[in-house]
Amino acid sequence: MANVRKSPGLVLSTIGAGLVVCLLSFFLIAGSNAQSAGDLPVEDLMVMSGEESHAFRVEVASTDAQRAQGLMHREQMDADHGMLFVFDAEGERYFWMKDTPLSLDIIFAAADGRIVRIAERTTPFSEKIIPSRGDARFVLELVGGTSEKLKISTGDRLISPAIFPEE
Protein backbone atom coordinates (compact mmCIF):
# COMPACT_ATOMS: atom_id res chain seq x y z
CA MET A 1 0.00 0.00 0.00
CA ALA A 2 1.43 3.35 -1.00
CA ASN A 3 1.96 6.05 1.58
CA VAL A 4 0.14 9.17 0.33
CA ARG A 5 1.19 12.50 1.72
CA LYS A 6 -1.16 15.45 1.43
CA SER A 7 0.09 18.98 1.45
CA PRO A 8 -1.29 21.25 4.21
CA GLY A 9 -2.95 23.42 1.55
CA LEU A 10 -4.85 20.46 0.09
CA VAL A 11 -6.04 19.35 3.53
CA LEU A 12 -7.25 22.88 4.37
CA SER A 13 -9.00 23.30 1.02
CA THR A 14 -10.68 19.91 1.48
CA ILE A 15 -11.85 20.92 4.98
CA GLY A 16 -12.97 24.31 3.66
CA ALA A 17 -14.97 22.73 0.82
CA GLY A 18 -16.58 20.29 3.26
CA LEU A 19 -17.50 23.14 5.58
CA VAL A 20 -19.06 25.10 2.72
CA VAL A 21 -21.11 22.05 1.66
CA CYS A 22 -22.29 21.51 5.26
CA LEU A 23 -23.26 25.17 5.68
CA LEU A 24 -25.09 25.25 2.34
CA SER A 25 -26.98 22.08 3.27
CA PHE A 26 -27.96 23.57 6.64
CA PHE A 27 -29.28 26.79 5.09
CA LEU A 28 -31.17 24.92 2.37
CA ILE A 29 -32.82 22.62 4.94
CA ALA A 30 -33.55 25.49 7.34
CA GLY A 31 -34.91 27.60 4.48
CA SER A 32 -37.23 24.84 3.32
CA ASN A 33 -38.74 24.52 6.82
CA ALA A 34 -39.17 28.24 7.49
CA GLN A 35 -41.97 30.06 5.78
CA SER A 36 -41.44 33.63 4.73
CA ALA A 37 -43.42 36.23 2.85
CA GLY A 38 -41.74 35.01 -0.34
CA ASP A 39 -43.45 31.63 -0.07
CA LEU A 40 -47.01 32.92 -0.36
CA PRO A 41 -48.83 35.34 -2.63
CA VAL A 42 -49.16 38.79 -1.08
CA GLU A 43 -51.99 41.26 -1.65
CA ASP A 44 -53.53 44.42 -0.27
CA LEU A 45 -56.54 44.03 2.03
CA MET A 46 -58.88 46.72 3.36
CA VAL A 47 -60.94 46.50 6.51
CA MET A 48 -64.00 48.74 6.14
CA SER A 49 -64.99 49.78 9.65
CA GLY A 50 -67.87 52.27 9.63
CA GLU A 51 -66.59 55.35 7.83
CA GLU A 52 -62.96 54.26 8.37
CA SER A 53 -60.84 52.04 6.17
CA HIS A 54 -57.66 50.30 7.31
CA ALA A 55 -55.09 48.98 4.83
CA PHE A 56 -53.01 45.86 5.37
CA ARG A 57 -50.52 43.89 3.30
CA VAL A 58 -51.37 40.20 3.74
CA GLU A 59 -49.92 36.86 2.77
CA VAL A 60 -52.61 34.59 1.32
CA ALA A 61 -52.73 30.98 2.54
CA SER A 62 -55.15 29.09 0.30
CA THR A 63 -53.93 25.49 0.28
CA ASP A 64 -54.12 22.94 3.10
CA ALA A 65 -50.33 23.03 3.53
CA GLN A 66 -50.19 26.84 3.58
CA ARG A 67 -53.06 27.06 6.07
CA ALA A 68 -51.48 24.39 8.30
CA GLN A 69 -48.20 26.37 8.42
CA GLY A 70 -49.87 29.74 8.95
CA LEU A 71 -47.79 32.08 11.10
CA MET A 72 -46.14 29.30 13.11
CA HIS A 73 -42.62 30.12 14.27
CA ARG A 74 -42.91 33.77 13.20
CA GLU A 75 -41.41 35.98 15.87
CA GLN A 76 -42.43 39.33 14.45
CA MET A 77 -44.84 40.92 12.02
CA ASP A 78 -45.30 44.55 11.06
CA ALA A 79 -48.44 46.25 12.41
CA ASP A 80 -49.81 46.77 8.89
CA HIS A 81 -49.24 43.17 7.80
CA GLY A 82 -51.15 39.95 8.31
CA MET A 83 -52.16 36.61 6.90
CA LEU A 84 -55.43 35.84 5.13
CA PHE A 85 -56.61 32.22 5.18
CA VAL A 86 -58.89 31.39 2.26
CA PHE A 87 -61.14 28.31 2.37
CA ASP A 88 -63.13 26.82 -0.52
CA ALA A 89 -66.47 27.27 1.25
CA GLU A 90 -68.01 28.63 4.42
CA GLY A 91 -67.93 26.47 7.52
CA GLU A 92 -67.09 26.43 11.20
CA ARG A 93 -63.35 27.19 11.54
CA TYR A 94 -61.03 26.21 14.38
CA PHE A 95 -57.61 27.72 15.00
CA TRP A 96 -54.98 27.43 17.72
CA MET A 97 -51.72 29.13 18.61
CA LYS A 98 -49.47 26.08 18.96
CA ASP A 99 -45.96 26.94 17.75
CA THR A 100 -46.97 30.59 17.22
CA PRO A 101 -44.92 33.03 19.33
CA LEU A 102 -46.96 36.11 18.33
CA SER A 103 -50.16 37.23 20.02
CA LEU A 104 -52.70 37.62 17.23
CA ASP A 105 -56.16 38.96 16.59
CA ILE A 106 -57.95 36.20 14.67
CA ILE A 107 -60.75 37.67 12.57
CA PHE A 108 -63.32 35.27 11.10
CA ALA A 109 -65.30 36.48 8.06
CA ALA A 110 -68.19 35.11 5.99
CA ALA A 111 -68.08 34.55 2.22
CA ASP A 112 -69.15 38.19 1.64
CA GLY A 113 -66.22 39.46 3.75
CA ARG A 114 -68.40 40.44 6.72
CA ILE A 115 -66.64 39.87 10.06
CA VAL A 116 -68.53 37.32 12.17
CA ARG A 117 -66.13 37.03 15.12
CA ILE A 118 -62.87 38.46 16.44
CA ALA A 119 -60.70 36.53 18.89
CA GLU A 120 -58.51 39.30 20.28
CA ARG A 121 -54.99 39.03 21.67
CA THR A 122 -54.67 35.27 21.49
CA THR A 123 -52.16 33.58 23.79
CA PRO A 124 -48.88 32.57 22.11
CA PHE A 125 -48.14 28.82 22.04
CA SER A 126 -51.60 27.98 23.43
CA GLU A 127 -53.25 24.74 22.34
CA LYS A 128 -56.68 26.10 23.28
CA ILE A 129 -59.05 25.83 20.32
CA ILE A 130 -60.32 29.17 18.96
CA PRO A 131 -63.62 28.58 17.08
CA SER A 132 -65.28 30.91 14.59
CA ARG A 133 -68.64 30.35 16.35
CA GLY A 134 -70.38 30.55 13.00
CA ASP A 135 -69.73 29.99 9.33
CA ALA A 136 -66.57 31.62 7.99
CA ARG A 137 -64.83 31.37 4.64
CA PHE A 138 -61.95 33.73 5.44
CA VAL A 139 -59.75 34.19 8.48
CA LEU A 140 -57.50 37.21 8.89
CA GLU A 141 -54.67 37.18 11.42
CA LEU A 142 -53.27 40.52 12.55
CA VAL A 143 -50.89 41.55 15.32
CA GLY A 144 -52.66 41.18 18.69
CA GLY A 145 -54.46 44.35 19.78
CA THR A 146 -54.92 45.74 16.25
CA SER A 147 -58.70 45.26 16.28
CA GLU A 148 -59.11 47.22 19.51
CA LYS A 149 -56.67 49.93 18.44
CA LEU A 150 -58.44 50.47 15.10
CA LYS A 151 -61.94 49.79 16.47
CA ILE A 152 -62.51 46.87 14.07
CA SER A 153 -65.61 44.93 15.08
CA THR A 154 -68.10 42.29 13.96
CA GLY A 155 -70.16 43.47 11.00
CA ASP A 156 -67.18 45.30 9.45
CA ARG A 157 -66.04 44.07 6.04
CA LEU A 158 -62.82 42.67 4.59
CA ILE A 159 -62.09 43.55 0.97
CA SER A 160 -59.26 42.07 -1.11
CA PRO A 161 -58.67 40.33 -4.43
CA ALA A 162 -58.86 36.90 -2.72
CA ILE A 163 -62.23 37.75 -1.16
CA PHE A 164 -63.74 39.45 -4.22
CA PRO A 165 -61.80 38.09 -7.21
CA GLU A 166 -62.33 39.76 -10.56
CA GLU A 167 -64.75 37.77 -12.66
C-alpha positions in Angstrom: 0.0 0.0 0.0 1.4 3.4 -1.0 2.0 6.1 1.6 0.1 9.2 0.3 1.2 12.5 1.7 -1.2 15.4 1.4 0.1 19.0 1.4 -1.3 21.3 4.2 -3.0 23.4 1.5 -4.9 20.5 0.1 -6.0 19.4 3.5 -7.3 22.9 4.4 -9.0 23.3 1.0 -10.7 19.9 1.5 -11.9 20.9 5.0 -13.0 24.3 3.7 -15.0 22.7 0.8 -16.6 20.3 3.3 -17.5 23.1 5.6 -19.1 25.1 2.7 -21.1 22.1 1.7 -22.3 21.5 5.3 -23.3 25.2 5.7 -25.1 25.2 2.3 -27.0 22.1 3.3 -28.0 23.6 6.6 -29.3 26.8 5.1 -31.2 24.9 2.4 -32.8 22.6 4.9 -33.6 25.5 7.3 -34.9 27.6 4.5 -37.2 24.8 3.3 -38.7 24.5 6.8 -39.2 28.2 7.5 -42.0 30.1 5.8 -41.4 33.6 4.7 -43.4 36.2 2.8 -41.7 35.0 -0.3 -43.5 31.6 -0.1 -47.0 32.9 -0.4 -48.8 35.3 -2.6 -49.2 38.8 -1.1 -52.0 41.3 -1.7 -53.5 44.4 -0.3 -56.5 44.0 2.0 -58.9 46.7 3.4 -60.9 46.5 6.5 -64.0 48.7 6.1 -65.0 49.8 9.7 -67.9 52.3 9.6 -66.6 55.4 7.8 -63.0 54.3 8.4 -60.8 52.0 6.2 -57.7 50.3 7.3 -55.1 49.0 4.8 -53.0 45.9 5.4 -50.5 43.9 3.3 -51.4 40.2 3.7 -49.9 36.9 2.8 -52.6 34.6 1.3 -52.7 31.0 2.5 -55.2 29.1 0.3 -53.9 25.5 0.3 -54.1 22.9 3.1 -50.3 23.0 3.5 -50.2 26.8 3.6 -53.1 27.1 6.1 -51.5 24.4 8.3 -48.2 26.4 8.4 -49.9 29.7 8.9 -47.8 32.1 11.1 -46.1 29.3 13.1 -42.6 30.1 14.3 -42.9 33.8 13.2 -41.4 36.0 15.9 -42.4 39.3 14.4 -44.8 40.9 12.0 -45.3 44.6 11.1 -48.4 46.3 12.4 -49.8 46.8 8.9 -49.2 43.2 7.8 -51.2 40.0 8.3 -52.2 36.6 6.9 -55.4 35.8 5.1 -56.6 32.2 5.2 -58.9 31.4 2.3 -61.1 28.3 2.4 -63.1 26.8 -0.5 -66.5 27.3 1.2 -68.0 28.6 4.4 -67.9 26.5 7.5 -67.1 26.4 11.2 -63.3 27.2 11.5 -61.0 26.2 14.4 -57.6 27.7 15.0 -55.0 27.4 17.7 -51.7 29.1 18.6 -49.5 26.1 19.0 -46.0 26.9 17.8 -47.0 30.6 17.2 -44.9 33.0 19.3 -47.0 36.1 18.3 -50.2 37.2 20.0 -52.7 37.6 17.2 -56.2 39.0 16.6 -58.0 36.2 14.7 -60.8 37.7 12.6 -63.3 35.3 11.1 -65.3 36.5 8.1 -68.2 35.1 6.0 -68.1 34.6 2.2 -69.2 38.2 1.6 -66.2 39.5 3.7 -68.4 40.4 6.7 -66.6 39.9 10.1 -68.5 37.3 12.2 -66.1 37.0 15.1 -62.9 38.5 16.4 -60.7 36.5 18.9 -58.5 39.3 20.3 -55.0 39.0 21.7 -54.7 35.3 21.5 -52.2 33.6 23.8 -48.9 32.6 22.1 -48.1 28.8 22.0 -51.6 28.0 23.4 -53.3 24.7 22.3 -56.7 26.1 23.3 -59.1 25.8 20.3 -60.3 29.2 19.0 -63.6 28.6 17.1 -65.3 30.9 14.6 -68.6 30.4 16.3 -70.4 30.6 13.0 -69.7 30.0 9.3 -66.6 31.6 8.0 -64.8 31.4 4.6 -62.0 33.7 5.4 -59.7 34.2 8.5 -57.5 37.2 8.9 -54.7 37.2 11.4 -53.3 40.5 12.5 -50.9 41.5 15.3 -52.7 41.2 18.7 -54.5 44.4 19.8 -54.9 45.7 16.2 -58.7 45.3 16.3 -59.1 47.2 19.5 -56.7 49.9 18.4 -58.4 50.5 15.1 -61.9 49.8 16.5 -62.5 46.9 14.1 -65.6 44.9 15.1 -68.1 42.3 14.0 -70.2 43.5 11.0 -67.2 45.3 9.4 -66.0 44.1 6.0 -62.8 42.7 4.6 -62.1 43.6 1.0 -59.3 42.1 -1.1 -58.7 40.3 -4.4 -58.9 36.9 -2.7 -62.2 37.7 -1.2 -63.7 39.4 -4.2 -61.8 38.1 -7.2 -62.3 39.8 -10.6 -64.7 37.8 -12.7 
